[in-house]
């Protein structure tokens, strides 16, 4: 399993790549593996803001449907349109092409409560 050191992680298995005041968000390699084959991503195309710990969409796999939670507050800059036609990208490239949304982070202090890669590995018992 892959745990990039440059990301921050939630206990709900989302990741965020922080670049200045911008963040790119997706689900972890562990999460996609637990879900199985992803068949549909549902994020409102008119989504304007996300909140820490609140669902901003769902991810549907053959086995189950799961919420996608915001790791911090932010204003939505972009939604990954490629996932509409190819949701399986989340399985093959969860930290690259499988990103979900990009945001302008509005409360950077919330990032302090997120996990680094070592803490996330410990959460999973790795």
C-alpha positions, 0 to 999 in steps of 0.5 A: 500500500502507498502512503505518500509523505507529502500528504495529510490524511483523515481518519475517514481515509481522505487525503489532501495535498496542501500547496500554499493555500490550495488543496487537492483532495481524494481518497487513500489507496487503502480506501479504494482497496476496501471499496473495491471496483469504483463505478460512480463518483457523485459530487454536485457539479455546483458544489461551492464550499466544503466543511471539515468532517462533512460529506461533500459527495459519495463514491459508489463501488460494486460492494458499497456506497461511501461518503467522501468527507472534507478534511478542512473547510474550503471553497471549491475551485475545481471538480475532477470531471474525468471521474464522471466518465472514468471513475475507475481512475480512483482505483488505479491512481488514487493519489494522481488522476483519481483526485476528487476536488481542488479547494482554496483552504479557508481554515488552515488551522484545521490541517493541524488535526490531520494525520501525517503518513506515519500516523495514518499507517499506525491508524491502519495497523501498518 
